[in-house]
Amino acid sequence: MNVLFLNPPSLKNEIFMKEIGRCGRKSVAGELWPQTGLAYLAAITIQSGHKAKIIDAMATPTSLNNLIALIQKEKFDLIIVHSSTPTFNNDIKIISEIKKITNSLIGFTGTHTTVLPEESLRQSEADFILVGEAELTLKELLDILNNYQLGKNDSSKSQHFPDSLIDKLKLINGLAIKLNNEVIITPPREIYPDLDSFPFPVRELLPNAKYTMPFFDRKPFVTIIPSRGCPFKCTFCRAGKVWGAKPRFRTPSNIVAEIKDVIYKLNIRNIVFMTDALTLKRDWTIALLNEILKEKLSFRWICNSRVDTVDKEMLDLMKKAGCELISYGVESGDQSILDKAKKNIRLEDSIKAMELTRQADILSLAYFIIGLPGETEETIKKTIRFAKKINPDYVNFHIATPFPGTEFYDYAKNNNLLISNNWDDYEEEGSAVIRTETMTPKQLVKYQKYAMNSFYLRPKYILKELLSIKSLSDLLAKIRAGINVIKKNIST
């Protein structure tokens, strides 16, 4: 079979950062995430004896007409579309146009369609959804369709699956399928424990040179997924919806083997460890760092962490192993808001983590959220003061977005705080779809812009950044990033 994995183009020429296990958002400073999740699915496809192609139309801008022409030429049996909440309306328009010229079966993957499978199928012309962790679901689907010889046994142009296949498809866990006006959702697939058994992502199918970010001087980088699953219950996050609440960890030797592939086969030495907290399981993290050091691998890398899962010994070892930046979810400078959001951290944890990270000579990025339950103008000002107090190297202030599938979404809906049901608006950068008990959406957007400008336009901060410039490429990357951030945060 011939399978296309598609990250659709934006009909508005916007750039969205997406990964299958995450919510997705607009690019802040022109950075673009690699489609590692799609590359995993492509690897499973090839391992199963089929052909795979990836089109990342975000990375390599592709007009709708050119995309249609390519699909007509190559005649794919299956098309898997990576969608997210803020791109869903865009993506269903793309699928509608594809359906006009092909009888390929089209399916979704990603967080949005995982948490809203029935709604997503009814609102689109897609035929199926890979619900949750998709690798083994896809493998079983390919086996059944290949045995049926899709396209040979059914010569008619059918919108959905042939009726003769439905009973077999119902046996695949983790699948939602459309049958005329009915949507069938099979039982959830059990989370697969052995991540080492998955083949490495086939990055050779990706436009790797296009994946850049200012931090790496606009040089190519890759994302490596060292673990899956998040045990925490933050009300605003759906991190566990695709990959489950129970963390699963690849062995350090397996991860290091992938790092070697990236370095020696792709000649890329910039890596983002794409997991919610690389430091979640201390013994495992230390073992991974020691494995990197043992192999004497030289590469630049960054990661996410929680402020309550780092310590001096670990941070010193991370620095020694090449870590250059850690992103922390600080979220708020008000303890009551953190508690309501079930973040399960204390303000003191953030203060300590930032200081220890500085001492280890690792850069820090702190994420904050404006508009969580309990937010007022005073708590926002408190958060801005707290951001300056802990003084990370970089910050990002998001607007609280109640993504479907989160406790926050249910809270906002049940308390009549939602002001938009248009998925286009569910975007953390400069768009608010909620009000709080005391603040309007317009005020939230205003304070987000104010918070970003208040932090980054401090003379002290600007001087520090100028003094940290290491090269001309570093200077140009920071200038471009700064212009992008300022443009997005001009007060209105």
VOSEVO-374836 format. One record per residue (C-alpha): x, y, z; residue in one letter. Coordinates in steps of 0.001 Angstrom, whole numbers. Layout:
# VOSEVO-374836
<site <X, Y, Z>, 'a'>;
...
//
This chain:
# VOSEVO-374836
<site <0, 0, 0>, 'm'>;
<site <1019, 3595, -562>, 'n'>;
<site <487, 5836, 2475>, 'v'>;
<site <786, 9607, 2718>, 'l'>;
<site <1346, 11337, 6059>, 'f'>;
<site <281, 14953, 5774>, 'l'>;
<site <840, 18027, 7904>, 'n'>;
<site <-1569, 20232, 5933>, 'p'>;
<site <-755, 23696, 4628>, 'p'>;
<site <-2324, 26721, 6264>, 's'>;
<site <-4816, 28393, 3964>, 'l'>;
<site <-3912, 31661, 5740>, 'k'>;
<site <-163, 31126, 5354>, 'n'>;
<site <333, 30823, 9113>, 'e'>;
<site <2902, 28637, 10883>, 'i'>;
<site <1718, 26272, 13596>, 'f'>;
<site <3916, 24146, 15811>, 'm'>;
<site <2436, 20667, 16186>, 'k'>;
<site <3351, 17317, 17670>, 'e'>;
<site <943, 14381, 17844>, 'i'>;
<site <962, 14284, 21649>, 'g'>;
<site <575, 18048, 22152>, 'r'>;
<site <-2047, 20769, 21646>, 'c'>;
<site <-352, 22854, 18958>, 'g'>;
<site <48, 26616, 18740>, 'r'>;
<site <1180, 29373, 16451>, 'k'>;
<site <4890, 29916, 16114>, 's'>;
<site <6087, 32760, 18360>, 'v'>;
<site <9489, 33578, 16897>, 'a'>;
<site <9400, 31735, 13578>, 'g'>;
<site <10399, 28369, 15056>, 'e'>;
<site <8947, 25200, 13542>, 'l'>;
<site <8704, 21746, 15113>, 'w'>;
<site <9712, 18658, 13130>, 'p'>;
<site <6927, 16154, 12450>, 'q'>;
<site <8546, 13421, 14522>, 't'>;
<site <5199, 11813, 15385>, 'g'>;
<site <4371, 11398, 11701>, 'l'>;
<site <7879, 10044, 11103>, 'a'>;
<site <7187, 7363, 13740>, 'y'>;
<site <3993, 6358, 11929>, 'l'>;
<site <5830, 6319, 8620>, 'a'>;
<site <8487, 4048, 10170>, 'a'>;
<site <5796, 1595, 11309>, 'i'>;
<site <4320, 1679, 7812>, 't'>;
<site <7637, 866, 6166>, 'i'>;
<site <8421, -1807, 8751>, 'q'>;
<site <5077, -3423, 7847>, 's'>;
<site <6094, -3666, 4208>, 'g'>;
<site <4321, -628, 2756>, 'h'>;
<site <5402, 2619, 1112>, 'k'>;
<site <5330, 5899, 3035>, 'a'>;
<site <5673, 9546, 2127>, 'k'>;
<site <5533, 12605, 4401>, 'i'>;
<site <4446, 16027, 3206>, 'i'>;
<site <5016, 18717, 5806>, 'd'>;
<site <3325, 21649, 4131>, 'a'>;
<site <4046, 23865, 7145>, 'm'>;
<site <7789, 23415, 6721>, 'a'>;
<site <7824, 23435, 2926>, 't'>;
<site <5028, 25824, 1941>, 'p'>;
<site <2779, 23990, -490>, 't'>;
<site <-233, 25561, -2125>, 's'>;
<site <-3488, 23643, -2076>, 'l'>;
<site <-3382, 23305, -5861>, 'n'>;
<site <122, 21833, -5790>, 'n'>;
<site <-874, 19440, -2999>, 'l'>;
<site <-3903, 18269, -4978>, 'i'>;
<site <-1761, 17756, -8094>, 'a'>;
<site <761, 15652, -6157>, 'l'>;
<site <-1949, 13472, -4628>, 'i'>;
<site <-3550, 12944, -8030>, 'q'>;
<site <-206, 11893, -9472>, 'k'>;
<site <902, 9478, -6736>, 'e'>;
<site <-2431, 7753, -6018>, 'k'>;
<site <-2200, 7049, -2294>, 'f'>;
<site <-4292, 4305, -715>, 'd'>;
<site <-4313, 5980, 2683>, 'l'>;
<site <-3781, 9578, 3763>, 'i'>;
<site <-3131, 10279, 7469>, 'i'>;
<site <-3639, 13925, 8429>, 'v'>;
<site <-2033, 15458, 11517>, 'h'>;
<site <-4469, 17974, 12954>, 's'>;
<site <-4649, 20112, 16095>, 's'>;
<site <-7382, 22189, 17707>, 't'>;
<site <-6430, 25580, 16222>, 'p'>;
<site <-5859, 24065, 12749>, 't'>;
<site <-8841, 21690, 12678>, 'f'>;
<site <-11161, 23917, 10619>, 'n'>;
<site <-8338, 24578, 8178>, 'n'>;
<site <-7539, 20881, 7933>, 'd'>;
<site <-11097, 19737, 7222>, 'i'>;
<site <-11223, 22201, 4312>, 'k'>;
<site <-8050, 20620, 2934>, 'i'>;
<site <-9574, 17137, 3294>, 'i'>;
<site <-12749, 18255, 1529>, 's'>;
<site <-10715, 19366, -1480>, 'e'>;
<site <-8684, 16147, -1493>, 'i'>;
<site <-11870, 14075, -1416>, 'k'>;
<site <-12972, 15681, -4678>, 'k'>;
<site <-10103, 14161, -6608>, 'i'>;
<site <-9354, 10828, -4934>, 't'>;
<site <-11035, 7832, -3349>, 'n'>;
<site <-8133, 7427, -916>, 's'>;
<site <-9189, 6680, 2630>, 'l'>;
<site <-8346, 9656, 4848>, 'i'>;
<site <-7770, 9555, 8586>, 'g'>;
<site <-6787, 11883, 11401>, 'f'>;
<site <-4170, 11653, 14126>, 't'>;
<site <-3444, 14071, 16981>, 'g'>;
<site <-4791, 15334, 20305>, 't'>;
<site <-7880, 17157, 19036>, 'h'>;
<site <-9367, 14249, 17132>, 't'>;
<site <-8358, 11838, 19889>, 't'>;
<site <-10497, 13655, 22473>, 'v'>;
<site <-13331, 14474, 20025>, 'l'>;
<site <-13453, 11489, 17653>, 'p'>;
<site <-17195, 11462, 16907>, 'e'>;
<site <-17489, 15213, 16502>, 'e'>;
<site <-14369, 15323, 14322>, 's'>;
<site <-15701, 12667, 11964>, 'l'>;
<site <-19135, 14262, 11724>, 'r'>;
<site <-17650, 17682, 11003>, 'q'>;
<site <-15288, 16435, 8315>, 's'>;
<site <-15131, 14152, 5320>, 'e'>;
<site <-12485, 11995, 6994>, 'a'>;
<site <-13119, 8252, 7099>, 'd'>;
<site <-11382, 7317, 10348>, 'f'>;
<site <-9345, 8513, 13310>, 'i'>;
<site <-6354, 6888, 14964>, 'l'>;
<site <-7401, 7498, 18565>, 'v'>;
<site <-4595, 7884, 21100>, 'g'>;
<site <-1181, 6302, 20591>, 'e'>;
<site <-1394, 5385, 16946>, 'a'>;
<site <1509, 3116, 15946>, 'e'>;
<site <-29, -299, 16624>, 'l'>;
<site <-3514, 816, 15591>, 't'>;
<site <-2099, 1889, 12240>, 'l'>;
<site <-185, -1375, 11849>, 'k'>;
<site <-3349, -3441, 12363>, 'e'>;
<site <-5328, -1198, 10028>, 'l'>;
<site <-2715, -1557, 7295>, 'l'>;
<site <-2691, -5347, 7679>, 'd'>;
<site <-6474, -5576, 7253>, 'i'>;
<site <-6643, -3166, 4326>, 'l'>;
<site <-3709, -4821, 2587>, 'n'>;
<site <-5250, -8294, 2917>, 'n'>;
<site <-8453, -6876, 1480>, 'y'>;
<site <-6418, -5343, -1372>, 'q'>;
<site <-8053, -1977, -1010>, 'l'>;
<site <-8823, -353, -4318>, 'g'>;
<site <-8856, -3663, -6173>, 'k'>;
<site <-11824, -5372, -4551>, 'n'>;
<site <-13908, -2205, -4477>, 'd'>;
<site <-13882, -461, -7823>, 's'>;
<site <-16549, 2086, -6908>, 's'>;
<site <-15647, 5472, -5494>, 'k'>;
<site <-16782, 5028, -1919>, 's'>;
<site <-16776, 7830, 654>, 'q'>;
<site <-15977, 5496, 3514>, 'h'>;
<site <-14860, 1927, 4199>, 'f'>;
<site <-16434, -899, 2197>, 'p'>;
<site <-19222, -2564, 4196>, 'd'>;
<site <-17476, -5919, 3959>, 's'>;
<site <-14608, -4600, 6100>, 'l'>;
<site <-16548, -3085, 8981>, 'i'>;
<site <-16693, -6216, 11159>, 'd'>;
<site <-12921, -6635, 10897>, 'k'>;
<site <-12246, -2979, 11598>, 'l'>;
<site <-14361, -3131, 14741>, 'k'>;
<site <-11768, -5540, 16159>, 'l'>;
<site <-9047, -2861, 16055>, 'i'>;
<site <-8832, -1030, 19365>, 'n'>;
<site <-8131, 2707, 19245>, 'g'>;
<site <-10020, 3375, 16030>, 'l'>;
<site <-12983, 5573, 15137>, 'a'>;
<site <-14609, 4916, 11772>, 'i'>;
<site <-17402, 6478, 9771>, 'k'>;
<site <-20094, 4240, 8304>, 'l'>;
<site <-22673, 6230, 6359>, 'n'>;
<site <-24263, 8437, 9057>, 'n'>;
<site <-22947, 6330, 11919>, 'e'>;
<site <-19683, 6747, 13817>, 'v'>;
<site <-18205, 3631, 15380>, 'i'>;
<site <-15612, 4071, 18140>, 'i'>;
<site <-13804, 918, 19191>, 't'>;
<site <-12498, 364, 22762>, 'p'>;
<site <-9373, 2318, 23755>, 'p'>;
<site <-6080, 677, 22942>, 'r'>;
<site <-3982, -373, 25885>, 'e'>;
<site <-848, 1739, 26173>, 'i'>;
<site <2085, -210, 24758>, 'y'>;
<site <4850, -574, 27375>, 'p'>;
<site <7899, -1344, 25197>, 'd'>;
<site <8833, 1897, 23427>, 'l'>;
<site <12237, 470, 22492>, 'd'>;
<site <10515, -1915, 20092>, 's'>;
<site <9295, 926, 17871>, 'f'>;
<site <11549, 1707, 14907>, 'p'>;
<site <13252, 5090, 14955>, 'f'>;
<site <11372, 7863, 13128>, 'p'>;
<site <12213, 7937, 9416>, 'v'>;
<site <13581, 11457, 9406>, 'r'>;
<site <14886, 10898, 5888>, 'e'>;
<site <11311, 11600, 4741>, 'l'>;
<site <11228, 14995, 6483>, 'l'>;
<site <12553, 18341, 5215>, 'p'>;
<site <15017, 18464, 8108>, 'n'>;
<site <16775, 21625, 6913>, 'a'>;
<site <13527, 23545, 7384>, 'k'>;
<site <13210, 22848, 11116>, 'y'>;
<site <14962, 25730, 12833>, 't'>;
<site <14588, 27977, 15853>, 'm'>;
<site <16369, 31135, 17028>, 'p'>;
<site <17979, 29371, 19970>, 'f'>;
<site <19979, 27124, 17646>, 'f'>;
<site <21036, 30093, 15486>, 'd'>;
<site <18503, 29068, 12839>, 'r'>;
<site <20404, 25841, 12256>, 'k'>;
<site <18431, 22580, 11807>, 'p'>;
<site <17331, 20672, 14883>, 'f'>;
<site <15429, 17466, 15561>, 'v'>;
<site <13065, 16405, 18305>, 't'>;
<site <13616, 13115, 20098>, 'i'>;
<site <10818, 11612, 22189>, 'i'>;
<site <12529, 9810, 25106>, 'p'>;
<site <9391, 9005, 27085>, 's'>;
<site <5612, 9084, 26727>, 'r'>;
<site <2860, 9755, 29227>, 'g'>;
<site <2367, 12257, 32044>, 'c'>;
<site <1080, 11376, 35533>, 'p'>;
<site <161, 14915, 36554>, 'f'>;
<site <-3396, 16262, 36485>, 'k'>;
<site <-2974, 19925, 35514>, 'c'>;
<site <-6480, 21135, 34654>, 't'>;
<site <-5384, 23046, 31542>, 'f'>;
<site <-3313, 20285, 29940>, 'c'>;
<site <-4177, 17195, 27921>, 'r'>;
<site <-656, 15771, 27795>, 'a'>;
<site <-1870, 12344, 28862>, 'g'>;
<site <-4733, 12107, 26382>, 'k'>;
<site <-2739, 10595, 23510>, 'v'>;
<site <72, 8817, 25355>, 'w'>;
<site <-1625, 8042, 28648>, 'g'>;
<site <-1155, 9020, 32274>, 'a'>;
<site <1399, 6335, 33073>, 'k'>;
<site <4916, 7415, 32065>, 'p'>;
<site <6860, 4987, 29890>, 'r'>;
<site <10574, 5413, 29375>, 'f'>;
<site <12836, 4242, 26588>, 'r'>;
<site <16117, 2762, 27741>, 't'>;
<site <19054, 5189, 27754>, 'p'>;
<site <20968, 3005, 25273>, 's'>;
<site <18033, 3096, 22832>, 'n'>;
<site <17838, 6884, 23036>, 'i'>;
<site <21576, 7277, 22585>, 'v'>;
<site <21448, 5038, 19504>, 'a'>;
<site <18888, 7437, 18009>, 'e'>;
<site <21056, 10418, 18926>, 'i'>;
<site <23963, 8799, 17066>, 'k'>;
<site <21747, 8343, 14006>, 'd'>;
<site <20839, 12014, 14090>, 'v'>;
<site <24449, 13124, 14452>, 'i'>;
<site <26154, 10756, 12043>, 'y'>;
<site <23480, 10145, 9411>, 'k'>;
<site <21800, 13544, 9290>, 'l'>;
<site <24772, 15619, 10469>, 'n'>;
<site <22521, 17499, 12903>, 'i'>;
<site <23816, 18358, 16366>, 'r'>;
<site <20888, 20320, 17779>, 'n'>;
<site <18288, 18284, 19673>, 'i'>;
<site <15105, 19014, 21608>, 'v'>;
<site <14012, 16242, 23948>, 'f'>;
<site <10267, 16398, 23342>, 'm'>;
<site <8705, 15143, 26542>, 't'>;
<site <6823, 16905, 29303>, 'd'>;
<site <9583, 16471, 31889>, 'a'>;
<site <12913, 14863, 31060>, 'l'>;
<site <13689, 14938, 34781>, 't'>;
<site <10521, 13131, 35907>, 'l'>;
<site <12262, 9913, 37007>, 'k'>;
<site <15557, 10860, 38602>, 'r'>;
<site <17433, 7536, 38342>, 'd'>;
<site <16463, 7182, 34677>, 'w'>;
<site <17521, 10764, 33912>, 't'>;
<site <20904, 10270, 35576>, 'i'>;
<site <21385, 7010, 33645>, 'a'>;
<site <20583, 8759, 30346>, 'l'>;
<site <23014, 11583, 31076>, 'l'>;
<site <25763, 9131, 32005>, 'n'>;
<site <25118, 7162, 28793>, 'e'>;
<site <25524, 10349, 26730>, 'i'>;
<site <28771, 11147, 28545>, 'l'>;
<site <30060, 7580, 28219>, 'k'>;
<site <29612, 7730, 24445>, 'e'>;
<site <31334, 11142, 24351>, 'k'>;
<site <28615, 12597, 22161>, 'l'>;
<site <28938, 16273, 21339>, 's'>;
<site <25639, 18007, 20608>, 'f'>;
<site <23520, 20904, 21854>, 'r'>;
<site <20241, 20047, 23511>, 'w'>;
<site <17298, 21508, 25380>, 'i'>;
<site <14383, 19957, 27260>, 'c'>;
<site <11272, 20519, 29365>, 'n'>;
<site <11180, 19994, 33115>, 's'>;
<site <9087, 20574, 36198>, 'r'>;
<site <10473, 22955, 38785>, 'v'>;
<site <10053, 20337, 41517>, 'd'>;
<site <12015, 17554, 39782>, 't'>;
<site <15504, 19075, 39495>, 'v'>;
<site <18387, 19305, 41946>, 'd'>;
<site <21957, 20562, 41899>, 'k'>;
<site <23603, 17223, 41120>, 'e'>;
<site <21242, 16526, 38236>, 'm'>;
<site <21568, 20013, 36746>, 'l'>;
<site <25363, 19925, 36936>, 'd'>;
<site <25326, 16575, 35131>, 'l'>;
<site <22880, 17921, 32529>, 'm'>;
<site <25246, 20796, 31817>, 'k'>;
<site <28180, 18408, 31510>, 'k'>;
<site <26182, 16291, 29032>, 'a'>;
<site <25482, 19295, 26802>, 'g'>;
<site <22189, 20743, 28040>, 'c'>;
<site <21911, 24435, 27172>, 'e'>;
<site <18334, 25361, 28083>, 'l'>;
<site <15509, 24000, 30235>, 'i'>;
<site <11873, 25060, 29793>, 's'>;
<site <9829, 25114, 32993>, 'y'>;
<site <6066, 25375, 33403>, 'g'>;
<site <5883, 28033, 36116>, 'v'>;
<site <2364, 29112, 35027>, 'e'>;
<site <1557, 31717, 37707>, 's'>;
<site <3003, 33850, 40463>, 'g'>;
<site <-78, 33307, 42617>, 'd'>;
<site <-167, 30138, 44723>, 'q'>;
<site <-3961, 29929, 44850>, 's'>;
<site <-4149, 29863, 41042>, 'i'>;
<site <-1524, 27109, 40909>, 'l'>;
<site <-3526, 25117, 43435>, 'd'>;
<site <-6797, 25509, 41527>, 'k'>;
<site <-5023, 24397, 38354>, 'a'>;
<site <-3738, 21288, 40188>, 'k'>;
<site <-215, 22139, 39128>, 'k'>;
<site <1093, 20637, 42362>, 'n'>;
<site <4060, 22978, 42698>, 'i'>;
<site <4897, 25813, 45101>, 'r'>;
<site <6214, 29258, 44243>, 'l'>;
<site <9297, 28345, 46266>, 'e'>;
<site <9932, 25444, 43862>, 'd'>;
<site <10140, 27867, 40930>, 's'>;
<site <12435, 30244, 42799>, 'i'>;
<site <14778, 27399, 43736>, 'k'>;
<site <14755, 25763, 40277>, 'a'>;
<site <15665, 29018, 38520>, 'm'>;
<site <18508, 29697, 40933>, 'e'>;
<site <19907, 26162, 40643>, 'l'>;
<site <19643, 26312, 36849>, 't'>;
<site <21586, 29579, 36826>, 'r'>;
<site <24229, 28078, 39088>, 'q'>;
<site <24610, 25175, 36678>, 'a'>;
<site <25140, 27691, 33840>, 'd'>;
<site <22074, 26426, 31952>, 'i'>;
<site <19646, 28869, 30348>, 'l'>;
<site <16014, 28816, 31441>, 's'>;
<site <12673, 29495, 29793>, 'l'>;
<site <9610, 29970, 31994>, 'a'>;
<site <6098, 29443, 30668>, 'y'>;
<site <3278, 31441, 32246>, 'f'>;
<site <-480, 31293, 31655>, 'i'>;
<site <-2790, 34278, 31923>, 'i'>;
<site <-6490, 33668, 32578>, 'g'>;
<site <-6659, 30479, 34634>, 'l'>;
<site <-9546, 30138, 37130>, 'p'>;
<site <-9261, 32774, 39826>, 'g'>;
<site <-7266, 35195, 37648>, 'e'>;
<site <-7703, 38927, 38267>, 't'>;
<site <-5821, 42020, 37197>, 'e'>;
<site <-3988, 41934, 40511>, 'e'>;
<site <-2919, 38267, 40160>, 't'>;
<site <-1654, 38976, 36627>, 'i'>;
<site <444, 41875, 37929>, 'k'>;
<site <1649, 39560, 40687>, 'k'>;
<site <2703, 36994, 38069>, 't'>;
<site <4568, 39613, 36046>, 'i'>;
<site <6426, 40718, 39192>, 'r'>;
<site <7191, 37090, 39993>, 'f'>;
<site <8563, 36495, 36475>, 'a'>;
<site <10965, 39393, 36932>, 'k'>;
<site <11882, 38176, 40412>, 'k'>;
<site <12874, 34670, 39363>, 'i'>;
<site <14402, 36225, 36209>, 'n'>;
<site <14580, 33331, 33717>, 'p'>;
<site <16523, 33963, 30539>, 'd'>;
<site <13354, 33748, 28460>, 'y'>;
<site <9625, 33782, 29139>, 'v'>;
<site <6453, 33069, 27240>, 'n'>;
<site <3110, 34309, 28516>, 'f'>;
<site <256, 32274, 27015>, 'h'>;
<site <-3430, 33020, 27308>, 'i'>;
<site <-5254, 30227, 29103>, 'a'>;
<site <-6927, 28145, 26417>, 't'>;
<site <-9513, 25557, 27492>, 'p'>;
<site <-8685, 22820, 25002>, 'f'>;
<site <-11370, 20144, 24679>, 'p'>;
<site <-10535, 17097, 26727>, 'g'>;
<site <-9222, 19115, 29685>, 't'>;
<site <-10794, 19757, 33067>, 'e'>;
<site <-10354, 23455, 32326>, 'f'>;
<site <-12600, 23147, 29257>, 'y'>;
<site <-15338, 21511, 31299>, 'd'>;
<site <-15000, 24197, 33980>, 'y'>;
<site <-15219, 27042, 31460>, 'a'>;
<site <-18183, 25474, 29692>, 'k'>;
<site <-20097, 24682, 32873>, 'n'>;
<site <-19558, 28187, 34250>, 'n'>;
<site <-20503, 30006, 31026>, 'n'>;
<site <-16997, 31409, 30613>, 'l'>;
<site <-16511, 30259, 26999>, 'l'>;
<site <-17039, 33029, 24492>, 'i'>;
<site <-16165, 31099, 21313>, 's'>;
<site <-16846, 27632, 19927>, 'n'>;
<site <-14763, 28324, 16835>, 'n'>;
<site <-11645, 26122, 16969>, 'w'>;
<site <-9734, 28750, 14975>, 'd'>;
<site <-9780, 30916, 18099>, 'd'>;
<site <-8323, 28214, 20380>, 'y'>;
<site <-4837, 29585, 20084>, 'e'>;
<site <-2633, 30657, 22982>, 'e'>;
<site <-885, 33498, 21190>, 'e'>;
<site <-2967, 36671, 21131>, 'g'>;
<site <-6400, 35061, 21163>, 's'>;
<site <-8760, 34534, 24116>, 'a'>;
<site <-11800, 32252, 24009>, 'v'>;
<site <-12729, 32704, 27654>, 'i'>;
<site <-13495, 35389, 30160>, 'r'>;
<site <-12769, 35091, 33842>, 't'>;
<site <-15138, 36012, 36645>, 'e'>;
<site <-13655, 39533, 36655>, 't'>;
<site <-11936, 40005, 33263>, 'm'>;
<site <-12968, 40178, 29621>, 't'>;
<site <-11181, 38364, 26776>, 'p'>;
<site <-9945, 41720, 25495>, 'k'>;
<site <-8337, 42435, 28860>, 'q'>;
<site <-6603, 39052, 28877>, 'l'>;
<site <-5108, 39713, 25439>, 'v'>;
<site <-4035, 43194, 26541>, 'k'>;
<site <-2286, 41825, 29623>, 'y'>;
<site <-570, 39060, 27662>, 'q'>;
<site <995, 41635, 25365>, 'k'>;
<site <1841, 43874, 28309>, 'y'>;
<site <3479, 40980, 30176>, 'a'>;
<site <5705, 40058, 27230>, 'm'>;
<site <6741, 43653, 26578>, 'n'>;
<site <7237, 44371, 30278>, 's'>;
<site <9693, 41484, 30596>, 'f'>;
<site <11600, 41719, 27314>, 'y'>;
<site <11845, 45493, 26864>, 'l'>;
<site <13621, 46124, 30152>, 'r'>;
<site <16948, 47918, 29474>, 'p'>;
<site <18668, 45500, 31854>, 'k'>;
<site <17369, 42512, 29890>, 'y'>;
<site <18285, 43997, 26498>, 'i'>;
<site <21832, 44704, 27696>, 'l'>;
<site <22201, 41141, 29000>, 'k'>;
<site <21119, 39718, 25634>, 'e'>;
<site <23506, 41967, 23731>, 'l'>;
<site <26395, 40897, 25940>, 'l'>;
<site <25535, 37219, 25423>, 's'>;
<site <25836, 37333, 21623>, 'i'>;
<site <28449, 34823, 20449>, 'k'>;
<site <28465, 35263, 16666>, 's'>;
<site <26944, 37120, 13735>, 'l'>;
<site <24464, 34293, 13152>, 's'>;
<site <23499, 34438, 16827>, 'd'>;
<site <22963, 38195, 16530>, 'l'>;
<site <20819, 37862, 13411>, 'l'>;
<site <18756, 35041, 14933>, 'a'>;
<site <18069, 37107, 18066>, 'k'>;
<site <17172, 40180, 16022>, 'i'>;
<site <14680, 38183, 13942>, 'r'>;
<site <13217, 36521, 17027>, 'a'>;
<site <12947, 39859, 18811>, 'g'>;
<site <11182, 41493, 15869>, 'i'>;
<site <8715, 38596, 15671>, 'n'>;
<site <7939, 38769, 19394>, 'v'>;
<site <7529, 42562, 19343>, 'i'>;
<site <5249, 42428, 16290>, 'k'>;
<site <3005, 39876, 18015>, 'k'>;
<site <2840, 41905, 21190>, 'n'>;
<site <2254, 45456, 20011>, 'i'>;
<site <-359, 46806, 22408>, 's'>;
<site <-3812, 47349, 20996>, 't'>;
//
